[in-house]
């Protein structure tokens, strides 16, 4: 079996001066044998969905996704409040470094 490695040539999430929010290295590519094989990129959400924790649990615990990038596109006047609510809802996986929030505001 041959492994194919791809690298990103841009800084993800910084195109508009926005940073990524997470507790993990968002780009693990064979760093001390911590290969990440299966990741999921979600399209941007406009509010912290009530069912997001079930969604995250399903993909990580049942399907075996190793890392999830959650795109956000919150209203500018609700951005901080919505991000805090989102983090509360995904706290167990966020704290373990399994989820990264990628703002698109």
N, C-alpha and C positions, 0 to 999 in steps of 0.2 A: 504494500500500500504506500502510495506517495502522498505526502501532505502538501497542500498548496497554501502558502502564506501570502496574505495581502497586507499592505501597509497603507495608511492614509497619509496623504501629502498636504493636508490642511488641518487647521485647528477646529475641530468640531464644536459648534456652539458659540464660537467667538465672532461669527460674521457680522453681528451687530453689537459687539461689545458685551454680549451675554455670556455668563459662565455656566458650566454644568454644575449641578448639585448632586452630590453622592458621596459615599464613604468608601469607594473602591477606585482603583486605577481603571479608568474607563477604556483603556486600550491595552489590555493584557495580550501580548503576542509573544508567546514562549519566554516569559519572564520567570526564570527559576522553575521551569516545568509547570507553570500555571496556565497552560493553554486553555483558551476558551473556545469551545467548539460550536455551541448553539446559543445565539443571542436573538433577541426579538426587539425590533424597533417599532414602537406604536406611533401612529399618526398623532399630530397634536390634538390635545383635548382642550376645550374652552372653559371647563369648570372641573373641580375635583369630584368626579363621579362617585355616587354613593356605593356602587358595586365594584369599584376598582380593586378593593382588597380580595374579593372572590376571583376576579380576573387574574390578578398577580399570583394568588395561591394556586390556581388551576394550572397556569403555565409553568410555574417553578416546581411545584410539588408533584403534579400529576404527569405532565408532559416531559419535564426534565430540562426546560430552558435554563441556562446557566446565568444569564444576565438580561435584564430588560431595560431598554431606554424608553422613557415616557416623554414624548414631546408635549409641550404645553403652549397654548396661545391664549393667555388670560388677558382680560381687559386691564388696561394700564392702572386704573384706580382700584382694582381688586387683586392685583398680582401677588403682593406679599401675603394677604389673607388667604387666598386660594392655594398658594404654595404651601403654607403652613398646614392647611386642612388636608391637602394631598399627602404630605409627609406623615401626618397623624394616621391617615388611613392605610398607609403602606409601611408603617414604622418597623415591623419585624424584619422585613426584607431590605428596607433602606438601611437600617442599622448594620445588617450583615454584609452590606456592600453588593447586594444582588440587583439593585435598581438604581439607575441614574436618571435624574430629571434634566431634560434638555429643553430649555426655554426657546421659543420661537417668537417672543414678543417683539 
